[in-house]
Amino acid sequence: MKVVVPPGKYVVAVSGGVDSVVLLDLLVKQPELELVVAHFDHGIRDDSTEDRQLVATLSQKHRLKYEFTEGKLGSGVSEDVARQARYEFLQQIRNKHDATGVILAHHQDDAVETLAFNVLRGTGRKGMSSLKSTDGVIRPLLGYTKKDIYEYARANNLLWREDSTNADEKYTRNWIRRRLLPRLTRKQKRELTESYSAAKVRNQVLDEVVRAQLDDLRIGQGIDRKKFIALPYSVSSEVMAAWLRENEVQEIDRRLIDQLVVAVKTLPPGKKISLGQKFLRIKANSLELS
């Protein structure tokens, strides 16, 4: 196994699990990288301090800067909340150290799981390719399987910790991993992976078209409501989703998009719709997010 990351300073997320331990081992072997190890303790498991201690030991072994925080989220936290809290922490560490980006240990099996997870949630075409590398987030293990990672870890005598919550099927991802994916044949998994790769290319093209349409609707910090209403429903749905993502609205799915598109086209001016920490404000001639 080998990863290639452009030279620079990066925050590498290390949980203590086999994926991130292997990632760190691969990265320290690559020259011209300045790494800051970041560990987020969700506070979900009683034994999570042992994960933190392992990551601290690895950081010391490789003489790397080490950052951690305790989330104290509790055992009943949702997957979305836990993920968002972790990403916010990683972004804070990236800003603190003025790093080029964050490196994550997602692999090929994660991509297939995410595809299945998002299809079940109804996230539309974006859910078919949501795990990818971007300018600020790098996922260099996407070309490798979980089997590849375990083989590398054992061959290099690496130490890691297994997360006991990975067996808890109240989490949708775990149910997919333990119940759904094992039922798939090797051919079906390969076809899913190919679908994932094809979706990434297709989405890049469609994103450019949608972005151009969104730019045409802009009025100051909002968008033109009358022009939005005039769009075909399928196009207005894509534009709405792109606008929400651009403004960092969380937990976007098909149900939310449908609700907002209908609201924009039917509700009178002055109405506002809660989107968690933000609001969509419907005015006579414009739409605004605040």
C-alpha positions as CSV (number, residue, x, y, z in Angstrom):
1,M,0.0,0.0,0.0
2,K,1.1,3.5,-0.7
3,V,-0.5,7.0,-0.6
4,V,0.5,10.1,-2.3
5,V,-0.3,13.5,-0.8
6,P,1.1,16.8,-2.1
7,P,3.8,18.3,0.1
8,G,2.5,20.6,2.9
9,K,1.1,20.8,6.4
10,Y,-1.9,18.6,7.1
11,V,-4.2,17.6,10.0
12,V,-4.6,13.8,10.0
13,A,-7.6,12.5,11.9
14,V,-6.6,9.4,14.0
15,S,-9.3,7.6,16.0
16,G,-7.1,4.7,17.1
17,G,-9.0,2.3,14.8
18,V,-7.2,0.2,12.2
19,D,-8.0,2.5,9.3
20,S,-6.6,5.7,10.7
21,V,-3.6,3.9,12.3
22,V,-2.7,2.5,8.9
23,L,-3.2,5.9,7.3
24,L,-0.8,7.5,9.8
25,D,1.8,4.8,9.2
26,L,1.6,5.4,5.5
27,L,1.8,9.2,5.8
28,V,4.8,9.3,8.1
29,K,6.8,7.4,5.4
30,Q,6.1,10.1,2.8
31,P,8.6,12.9,2.8
32,E,7.8,16.6,2.8
33,L,4.7,16.3,4.9
34,E,4.2,18.2,8.2
35,L,1.5,16.3,10.1
36,V,-0.6,17.3,13.1
37,V,-2.5,14.4,14.6
38,A,-6.0,15.2,15.7
39,H,-8.1,12.9,17.9
40,F,-11.8,13.5,18.7
41,D,-13.1,11.7,21.7
42,H,-16.9,11.5,21.1
43,G,-17.6,10.6,24.7
44,I,-19.9,7.7,23.6
45,R,-17.9,4.8,25.1
46,D,-16.6,4.3,28.6
47,D,-13.3,3.0,27.3
48,S,-12.6,5.8,24.8
49,T,-9.8,7.2,26.9
50,E,-7.8,4.1,25.9
51,D,-8.2,5.1,22.2
52,R,-6.9,8.6,23.1
53,Q,-3.9,7.1,24.9
54,L,-3.0,4.9,21.9
55,V,-3.1,7.9,19.5
56,A,-1.0,10.0,21.9
57,T,1.6,7.2,22.0
58,L,1.7,7.0,18.2
59,S,2.1,10.8,17.9
60,Q,4.9,10.7,20.4
61,K,6.6,7.8,18.6
62,H,6.6,9.7,15.3
63,R,7.4,13.1,17.0
64,L,4.2,14.7,15.7
65,K,2.1,17.5,17.2
66,Y,-1.0,16.1,18.9
67,E,-4.4,17.7,19.4
68,F,-7.5,16.2,21.1
69,T,-10.8,17.2,22.6
70,E,-13.5,15.5,24.5
71,G,-16.9,15.8,22.8
72,K,-19.0,14.3,25.7
73,L,-21.8,13.6,23.3
74,G,-23.3,10.6,25.2
75,S,-24.4,7.2,24.1
76,G,-27.6,8.3,22.6
77,V,-26.1,10.7,20.0
78,S,-27.1,10.3,16.4
79,E,-24.6,9.5,13.6
80,D,-25.1,12.9,12.0
81,V,-24.5,14.9,15.2
82,A,-21.3,12.9,16.0
83,R,-20.0,13.3,12.5
84,Q,-20.7,17.0,12.4
85,A,-19.0,17.5,15.8
86,R,-15.9,15.6,14.7
87,Y,-15.6,17.6,11.4
88,E,-16.0,20.9,13.3
89,F,-13.2,19.9,15.6
90,L,-10.9,19.0,12.7
91,Q,-11.6,22.3,11.0
92,Q,-10.8,24.1,14.1
93,I,-7.4,22.3,14.3
94,R,-6.8,23.0,10.7
95,N,-7.4,26.7,11.2
96,K,-5.3,26.8,14.4
97,H,-2.2,25.3,12.6
98,D,-2.9,27.0,9.2
99,A,-2.9,23.6,7.6
100,T,-3.5,23.0,3.9
101,G,-6.2,20.4,4.6
102,V,-7.5,17.5,6.7
103,I,-6.6,13.9,5.8
104,L,-9.2,11.2,6.6
105,A,-9.0,7.4,6.5
106,H,-12.1,6.5,4.5
107,H,-11.6,3.6,2.2
108,Q,-13.4,1.8,-0.6
109,D,-15.7,-0.2,1.7
110,D,-16.7,3.1,3.4
111,A,-17.6,4.5,0.0
112,V,-20.0,1.6,-0.8
113,E,-21.5,1.8,2.7
114,T,-22.0,5.6,2.3
115,L,-23.7,5.0,-1.1
116,A,-26.1,2.5,0.5
117,F,-26.6,4.7,3.5
118,N,-27.5,7.8,1.4
119,V,-29.8,5.8,-0.9
120,L,-31.7,4.7,2.2
121,R,-31.9,8.3,3.4
122,G,-33.1,9.6,0.0
123,T,-30.3,12.0,-0.6
124,G,-30.5,11.8,-4.4
125,R,-27.6,11.9,-6.9
126,K,-25.2,13.6,-4.4
127,G,-25.5,10.6,-2.1
128,M,-24.1,8.4,-4.8
129,S,-20.7,10.1,-4.6
130,S,-20.5,11.9,-1.3
131,L,-17.2,10.4,-0.2
132,K,-14.4,12.0,-2.2
133,S,-11.3,14.1,-1.9
134,T,-11.8,17.9,-2.1
135,D,-9.4,20.9,-1.9
136,G,-9.7,20.9,1.9
137,V,-10.4,17.2,2.7
138,I,-8.1,14.4,1.4
139,R,-9.1,10.7,1.4
140,P,-6.1,8.8,0.0
141,L,-7.3,5.4,1.0
142,L,-10.4,5.3,-1.2
143,G,-8.6,3.0,-3.6
144,Y,-8.1,0.3,-0.9
145,T,-10.5,-2.1,0.7
146,K,-10.9,-2.9,4.4
147,K,-9.2,-6.2,3.7
148,D,-6.1,-4.4,2.2
149,I,-6.0,-2.3,5.4
150,Y,-6.1,-5.2,7.8
151,E,-3.4,-7.0,5.8
152,Y,-1.1,-4.0,5.9
153,A,-1.7,-3.5,9.6
154,R,-0.8,-7.1,10.4
155,A,2.2,-7.2,8.0
156,N,3.6,-4.2,9.7
157,N,2.8,-5.2,13.3
158,L,0.7,-2.2,14.0
159,L,-1.4,-1.8,17.1
160,W,-5.0,-0.5,17.0
161,R,-8.2,-0.6,18.9
162,E,-11.6,-1.9,17.8
163,D,-14.5,0.4,18.5
164,S,-17.2,-1.7,20.3
165,T,-20.0,0.6,19.0
166,N,-19.2,-0.8,15.5
167,A,-21.3,-3.8,16.5
168,D,-24.3,-1.8,17.6
169,E,-26.9,-2.1,14.9
170,K,-29.0,0.8,16.2
171,Y,-26.6,2.8,14.0
172,T,-27.7,2.6,10.4
173,R,-24.2,2.3,9.1
174,N,-23.5,-0.7,11.3
175,W,-26.7,-2.4,10.1
176,I,-25.6,-1.8,6.5
177,R,-22.1,-3.1,7.2
178,R,-23.2,-6.2,9.2
179,R,-26.5,-7.1,7.5
180,L,-26.8,-5.6,4.0
181,L,-23.3,-5.7,2.5
182,P,-22.5,-9.3,3.5
183,R,-25.5,-10.4,1.4
184,L,-24.0,-8.9,-1.7
185,T,-21.9,-11.0,-4.0
186,R,-18.4,-10.0,-5.1
187,K,-19.9,-9.0,-8.5
188,Q,-22.6,-6.9,-6.9
189,K,-20.0,-5.1,-4.7
190,R,-17.9,-4.4,-7.7
191,E,-20.9,-3.0,-9.6
192,L,-21.7,-0.7,-6.6
193,T,-18.1,0.5,-6.6
194,E,-18.3,1.2,-10.4
195,S,-21.6,3.0,-9.9
196,Y,-19.9,5.1,-7.2
197,S,-17.0,6.0,-9.5
198,A,-19.3,6.8,-12.4
199,A,-21.5,8.9,-10.2
200,K,-18.6,11.1,-9.2
201,V,-17.8,11.9,-12.8
202,R,-21.5,12.5,-13.7
203,N,-22.0,14.7,-10.6
204,Q,-19.0,16.9,-11.5
205,V,-20.6,17.7,-14.8
206,L,-24.1,18.3,-13.4
207,D,-22.7,20.4,-10.5
208,E,-21.2,22.8,-13.1
209,V,-24.6,23.2,-14.8
210,V,-26.4,23.7,-11.5
211,R,-23.8,26.2,-10.3
212,A,-24.3,28.2,-13.4
213,Q,-28.1,28.2,-12.9
214,L,-27.7,29.2,-9.3
215,D,-25.4,32.1,-10.2
216,D,-28.0,33.3,-12.6
217,L,-30.5,33.5,-9.8
218,R,-28.4,35.5,-7.3
219,I,-29.6,38.7,-5.8
220,G,-27.2,40.1,-3.3
221,Q,-26.9,37.4,-0.6
222,G,-30.1,35.7,-1.7
223,I,-31.7,34.3,-4.9
224,D,-34.4,35.6,-7.2
225,R,-37.7,34.0,-6.0
226,K,-39.6,34.6,-9.3
227,K,-36.9,33.1,-11.4
228,F,-36.7,30.1,-9.0
229,I,-40.4,29.5,-9.2
230,A,-40.2,29.5,-13.0
231,L,-37.7,26.7,-13.1
232,P,-38.9,23.1,-13.8
233,Y,-39.3,21.2,-10.5
234,S,-36.4,18.9,-11.1
235,V,-34.1,21.8,-11.8
236,S,-35.3,23.9,-8.8
237,S,-34.7,20.9,-6.6
238,E,-31.1,20.7,-7.7
239,V,-30.6,24.4,-7.3
240,M,-32.1,24.4,-3.8
241,A,-29.8,21.6,-2.7
242,A,-26.8,23.3,-4.1
243,W,-27.7,26.6,-2.4
244,L,-28.2,24.8,1.0
245,R,-24.8,23.0,0.7
246,E,-23.1,26.3,-0.2
247,N,-24.5,27.8,3.0
248,E,-23.5,24.8,5.1
249,V,-27.0,23.6,6.0
250,Q,-26.7,20.2,7.6
251,E,-28.7,17.0,7.0
252,I,-29.9,17.7,3.5
253,D,-32.2,14.9,2.1
254,R,-34.8,14.5,-0.5
255,R,-37.7,15.1,1.9
256,L,-36.3,18.5,3.0
257,I,-35.6,19.6,-0.5
258,D,-39.2,18.7,-1.6
259,Q,-40.6,20.6,1.4
260,L,-38.6,23.7,0.7
261,V,-39.3,23.8,-3.1
262,V,-43.0,23.5,-2.5
263,A,-42.9,26.1,0.3
264,V,-41.1,28.6,-1.9
265,K,-43.6,28.2,-4.7
266,T,-46.7,28.4,-2.5
267,L,-46.2,30.3,0.7
268,P,-46.9,34.0,1.0
269,P,-44.0,36.5,1.6
270,G,-42.9,36.9,5.2
271,K,-42.8,33.2,6.1
272,K,-39.6,31.6,7.4
273,I,-38.6,28.0,7.7
274,S,-36.2,26.6,10.3
275,L,-33.2,24.7,9.0
276,G,-31.6,23.8,12.3
277,Q,-29.2,26.7,13.0
278,K,-30.4,28.7,10.0
279,F,-33.6,30.0,8.5
280,L,-35.0,30.2,5.0
281,R,-36.8,33.5,4.7
282,I,-39.4,33.8,1.9
283,K,-39.8,37.4,0.6
284,A,-41.9,38.7,-2.3
285,N,-39.1,38.7,-4.8
286,S,-36.2,36.9,-3.1
287,L,-35.2,34.0,-0.8
288,E,-32.5,34.4,1.9
289,L,-30.7,32.2,4.3
290,S,-29.6,33.5,7.6
